[in-house]
Amino acid sequence: MGVGTGGADRALRARDVRRPPAPRRGDPAGLGIDPDELPDGLVIADEHGRVICFNAAAERITATAAEDALGQRLEKALPLEDLEGRRWWQLTDPYGGLAIRQRQPERNLLLPGGREVLVSARYVRAEPTGPVRRVVVSLRDTEARRRTERSHAELIATVAHELRSPLTSVKGFTATLLAKWERFTDDQKRLMLETVDADADRVTRLIAELLDISRIDSGRLEVRRQPVDIGAAVGRHIQAYVAAGQPADRFLLRIEQPLPALWADPDKIDQVLSNLLENAVRHGEGTVTIDVTATESPREDEDTGTSVTVTDEGPGIPEESMNRVFTRFWRGSKRGGTGLGLYIVKGIVEAHGGTITVGRGPQGGAEFRFTLPVAAPAYLT
């Protein structure tokens, strides 16, 4: 009986050794967290090459249910090919390849159907050159990267297009003046030089916009806070428009008193006001109304803030476009511009800890409202 029992036990143990471990979704890699909480796809295969972890992100990226992948061979659960159509797991051979290999760097591979995915792999060994105990595969969708690449390409194309016109003008006028200086009257020379000067300013503004976008996207937009008289700042912009030929009665400035002392970057606030007023003058109609009021601060630890509302009486912004107003390249009309101004405005306001919204004014025109926290230095509070 004892011998028979021992033989049965040995047979059971032998079957246990041959049987692959039961698939599970728990924490096979010892991550200390639920794999389904990870933002990237995670696939883990054991020493036999069978999948023991297939998290929710991997399901989403591969369009394969975890129940169908768990327990399958890695190359079957995750049938990847390189861009030349070669089967990836046969090419890399994680279990039978070089014993010193520890990982596969991230690269673009193809899922069935031709969908691209970013894949990297890590080979876990108990000893530096020992057999592979785990293959840990990370999957990332390429859509976010593609959107970023498309956005960068659009930015380059837009700025290149906007630069071409003023630079062509500058080159044409300067070449003409150099070649035929004596043939032109003083008035003609002045007109050409004024055009060159204006186009040079346009190029400078475009370069400044590029720098602002770079700083906003990377979170490096610096704010140098100083006391700002926001009402006086708006008044200066209105005076500049009147001096340039706009009728004075086109602007209505209303300032609610008293206003809280505002600490902000005066140059960047001027940039915000310039963009919003230019939009109202260029794209709107009728009276441009600017209201400066005290309001609730957008910050939880402050009671008061300053709000500026710019409203025109034009056709306004269509409802379906309002959620895109502050994105890159949005243009309210076909009347020029890079479509970057309001994107920069939003970045500047948010760098101050403020908020900006768009809506429809009382007369049906566009209404932009930005609110800034007082942000006074600690020694003044």
C-alpha positions in Angstrom: 0.0 0.0 0.0 2.8 2.4 1.0 4.7 1.7 -2.2 1.5 2.1 -4.3 0.8 5.4 -2.6 4.3 6.6 -3.1 4.1 5.9 -6.8 0.8 7.7 -7.1 2.3 10.7 -5.3 5.3 10.7 -7.6 2.9 10.6 -10.6 0.9 13.5 -9.3 4.0 15.5 -8.6 5.2 14.8 -12.1 2.0 16.0 -13.6 2.1 19.1 -11.4 5.6 19.9 -12.8 4.5 19.5 -16.4 1.2 21.5 -15.9 1.7 25.2 -16.5 0.8 27.4 -13.5 -2.9 28.6 -13.4 -3.3 32.0 -15.1 -4.1 34.8 -12.8 -4.5 38.6 -12.9 -3.4 39.4 -9.4 0.2 40.7 -8.9 2.4 38.1 -10.6 5.3 40.6 -11.0 5.2 41.7 -7.4 4.3 45.3 -8.4 2.4 46.0 -5.2 -0.5 47.4 -7.1 -3.4 46.1 -9.2 -2.0 45.8 -12.8 -5.4 47.2 -14.0 -4.5 50.5 -12.4 -1.5 51.0 -14.7 -1.9 53.4 -17.6 0.1 51.3 -20.0 -0.6 47.8 -21.2 1.1 45.1 -19.2 1.6 41.5 -20.3 3.6 39.0 -18.3 4.6 35.5 -19.4 6.1 32.9 -17.1 9.1 30.6 -17.5 7.1 28.4 -19.9 6.1 31.3 -22.1 2.5 31.3 -21.0 0.7 34.5 -20.2 -0.1 35.0 -16.5 -1.0 38.7 -16.5 -2.9 40.7 -19.1 -4.1 44.0 -17.7 -7.0 46.2 -18.7 -4.9 48.6 -20.7 -3.5 45.6 -22.7 -7.1 44.5 -23.4 -7.9 48.0 -24.7 -4.8 48.4 -26.8 -4.9 44.9 -28.4 -8.7 44.5 -28.5 -8.2 41.1 -26.9 -10.1 40.0 -23.7 -7.9 38.9 -20.8 -9.8 35.7 -20.5 -8.7 34.8 -24.0 -5.1 35.7 -23.5 -4.4 34.2 -20.0 -2.8 30.8 -20.2 -2.0 31.2 -23.9 1.5 31.1 -25.4 2.9 34.6 -25.5 3.4 34.6 -29.3 -0.3 33.5 -29.7 -1.8 36.0 -27.1 0.3 38.8 -28.5 1.0 38.1 -32.2 3.3 41.0 -33.0 5.1 41.7 -36.3 7.7 44.3 -37.1 7.2 46.8 -39.9 8.7 44.4 -42.4 6.2 41.7 -41.6 8.5 39.4 -39.6 7.0 37.6 -36.5 8.5 39.5 -33.6 8.7 36.7 -31.0 10.5 34.3 -33.5 12.9 37.1 -34.3 13.8 38.0 -30.7 13.4 34.5 -29.2 13.3 35.7 -25.5 13.6 32.1 -24.0 16.2 30.7 -26.3 18.2 33.7 -27.4 21.3 35.3 -25.9 21.6 34.5 -22.2 23.0 38.0 -21.5 20.1 39.8 -23.0 17.9 41.6 -20.5 15.5 43.7 -22.5 14.1 44.9 -25.8 14.0 48.6 -26.3 10.8 50.3 -27.2 9.9 50.2 -30.9 6.9 50.3 -33.2 5.3 46.9 -33.9 2.1 45.8 -35.6 -0.9 44.0 -34.2 -3.1 41.9 -36.4 -5.0 44.3 -38.7 -2.0 46.6 -39.0 -2.5 48.7 -35.9 0.7 50.2 -34.6 1.7 49.8 -30.9 4.8 50.8 -29.0 6.3 47.7 -27.4 9.2 47.2 -24.9 10.1 44.0 -23.1 12.1 43.1 -20.0 13.6 39.6 -19.4 13.6 38.6 -15.7 16.3 36.1 -14.8 17.1 34.7 -11.3 20.8 34.9 -12.3 22.5 37.2 -14.8 22.9 34.5 -17.4 20.3 32.1 -16.1 17.1 31.0 -17.8 14.3 33.5 -18.3 11.8 33.4 -15.4 9.5 36.1 -16.7 9.0 38.2 -19.8 7.4 41.5 -18.9 6.0 43.3 -21.9 4.9 47.0 -21.9 2.4 48.2 -24.5 1.5 51.8 -25.4 -0.9 53.2 -27.9 0.7 55.3 -30.5 -2.3 57.7 -31.0 -1.1 60.2 -28.4 2.3 60.4 -29.9 0.8 60.7 -33.4 -1.4 63.6 -32.2 1.7 65.3 -30.8 3.6 64.8 -34.0 0.7 66.1 -36.1 0.4 69.1 -33.9 4.1 69.9 -34.2 4.0 69.4 -38.0 1.0 71.7 -38.2 2.8 74.3 -36.1 5.8 74.2 -38.3 3.7 74.4 -41.5 1.6 77.3 -40.2 4.6 79.4 -38.9 6.6 78.7 -42.1 3.6 79.9 -44.2 3.2 83.0 -42.0 6.9 83.8 -42.2 7.1 83.4 -46.0 5.0 86.5 -46.8 6.8 89.1 -44.7 10.3 87.7 -45.5 9.4 87.8 -49.2 8.4 91.4 -48.9 11.5 92.4 -46.9 13.7 90.7 -49.4 11.9 92.2 -52.4 12.0 95.8 -51.1 15.6 95.7 -49.9 16.8 94.2 -53.1 14.9 96.8 -55.1 16.2 99.7 -53.0 19.8 98.4 -53.3 19.6 98.0 -57.0 17.7 101.2 -57.9 18.2 103.6 -55.0 18.7 106.6 -57.2 15.6 106.1 -59.2 13.2 106.5 -56.2 12.0 109.6 -54.6 12.3 110.1 -50.8 8.6 109.4 -50.3 8.9 106.2 -52.3 11.9 105.1 -50.2 10.1 106.0 -47.0 7.1 103.9 -48.0 9.2 100.9 -48.8 11.2 101.2 -45.6 8.1 101.5 -43.5 6.7 98.3 -45.1 10.0 96.6 -44.4 9.8 97.8 -40.8 6.2 96.6 -40.4 7.1 93.2 -41.8 10.1 92.9 -39.6 7.8 93.5 -36.6 5.5 90.8 -37.9 8.4 88.3 -38.0 9.4 89.3 -34.5 5.9 88.7 -33.2 5.8 85.2 -34.8 9.1 84.3 -33.2 7.8 85.5 -29.9 4.6 83.4 -30.3 6.8 80.3 -31.0 8.8 80.9 -27.9 5.7 81.4 -25.8 4.2 78.1 -27.1 7.4 76.3 -26.3 7.4 77.6 -22.8 3.7 76.9 -22.3 3.9 73.3 -23.6 6.9 72.5 -21.4 5.5 74.3 -18.3 8.4 76.8 -18.3 6.4 80.0 -18.7 7.8 82.4 -16.1 5.6 84.9 -14.4 7.4 87.9 -12.8 4.8 89.5 -10.5 4.6 93.2 -9.9 1.7 95.5 -8.9 -0.5 96.0 -12.0 -3.1 98.7 -12.5 -5.3 96.6 -14.8 -7.7 99.5 -15.5 -4.8 101.8 -16.6 -3.4 98.9 -18.8 -6.7 98.6 -20.6 -6.9 102.3 -21.0 -3.5 102.4 -22.7 -4.6 99.8 -25.3 -7.7 101.8 -26.0 -5.7 104.9 -26.6 -3.4 103.1 -28.9 -6.4 102.0 -31.1 -7.8 105.5 -31.1 -4.4 106.9 -32.1 -4.3 104.3 -35.0 -7.6 105.6 -36.3 -10.4 103.7 -34.5 -13.2 106.0 -33.3 -13.1 106.7 -29.6 -16.8 105.9 -29.1 -16.2 102.3 -30.3 -14.8 101.5 -26.9 -16.6 101.5 -23.5 -14.4 100.9 -20.4 -16.2 100.3 -17.1 -14.1 99.9 -14.0 -15.7 98.8 -10.7 -14.2 100.5 -7.7 -12.6 99.5 -5.4 -10.5 96.9 -7.1 -8.1 94.6 -5.1 -4.4 95.2 -5.6 -3.3 92.9 -8.3 0.1 91.3 -8.6 0.9 89.9 -12.0 3.4 90.0 -14.8 2.6 93.4 -16.6 4.1 92.4 -19.9 2.1 89.2 -20.1 -1.1 90.8 -19.0 -0.5 93.4 -21.8 -0.2 90.5 -24.2 -3.5 89.0 -23.0 -5.3 92.3 -23.3 -3.8 93.0 -26.7 -5.0 89.6 -28.1 -8.5 89.9 -26.7 -9.0 93.5 -27.8 -7.5 92.8 -31.3 -10.0 89.9 -31.7 -12.9 92.1 -30.7 -11.9 94.9 -33.0 -10.9 92.8 -36.0 -13.6 90.1 -35.8 -16.4 91.8 -33.9 -18.6 94.7 -34.7 -20.2 97.6 -32.8 -19.1 98.8 -29.4 -16.3 96.9 -27.6 -17.1 96.9 -23.9 -14.4 96.1 -21.3 -15.6 95.5 -17.7 -13.0 95.4 -14.9 -14.5 94.1 -11.7 -13.6 92.6 -8.4 -14.7 89.0 -8.2 -14.2 85.7 -6.3 -10.7 84.5 -6.7 -10.1 81.3 -8.7 -7.8 80.1 -5.9 -9.3 78.4 -2.8 -7.0 80.2 -0.4 -7.9 83.7 -1.5 -11.2 85.6 -1.2 -10.9 88.1 -4.0 -9.6 88.3 -7.5 -9.8 90.6 -10.5 -11.9 89.9 -13.6 -11.7 91.4 -17.1 -14.5 90.9 -19.6 -14.2 91.9 -23.2 -17.5 91.9 -25.2 -18.2 92.9 -28.8 -21.5 93.2 -30.8 -20.5 91.1 -33.8 -21.9 87.7 -34.9 -20.2 85.9 -32.0 -18.8 82.4 -31.9 -20.9 79.4 -33.0 -21.8 77.2 -30.1 -20.1 74.2 -31.7 -16.8 76.1 -31.9 -16.7 77.3 -28.3 -14.9 74.3 -27.0 -12.1 74.8 -29.6 -11.5 78.5 -29.2 -8.4 78.1 -27.0 -6.8 75.3 -29.0 -4.0 75.8 -31.5 -4.8 77.0 -35.0 -8.4 77.9 -34.2 -9.5 80.9 -36.3 -12.8 82.7 -35.9 -12.7 83.9 -39.5 -10.6 83.7 -42.6 -9.2 87.2 -42.0 -5.5 86.2 -41.3 -3.7 85.3 -38.2 -1.9 82.1 -37.1 -4.7 80.9 -34.8 -2.2 80.8 -31.9 -3.1 83.9 -30.0 -5.9 82.6 -27.8 -3.9 79.4 -27.1 -1.2 81.7 -25.8 -3.7 83.8 -23.8 -5.0 80.7 -22.1 -1.5 79.6 -21.2 -0.6 83.0 -19.7 -3.8 83.3 -17.7 -3.4 79.7 -16.3 0.3 80.4 -15.5 -1.0 83.2 -13.2 -3.3 80.7 -11.5 -6.3 82.2 -13.3 -9.1 81.1 -15.5 -10.5 82.2 -18.8 -13.9 81.5 -20.4 -15.7 82.3 -23.7 -19.4 82.8 -24.2 -22.0 85.0 -25.9 -22.4 88.6 -24.9 -25.8 90.5 -24.2 -25.8 91.7 -27.9 -24.9 88.3 -29.3 -21.2 89.0 -29.8 -18.3 87.1 -28.4 -17.5 87.5 -24.7 -14.2 86.6 -23.2 -13.7 86.8 -19.5 -10.5 86.1 -17.6 -10.1 86.1 -13.8 -6.8 86.5 -12.0 -6.0 85.8 -8.3 -4.7 88.8 -6.3 -1.5 86.8 -5.7 -0.1 89.3 -3.3 3.3 88.4 -1.8 3.2 86.8 1.6 4.7 89.8 3.4 1.8 92.0 2.3 -0.9 89.6 3.5 
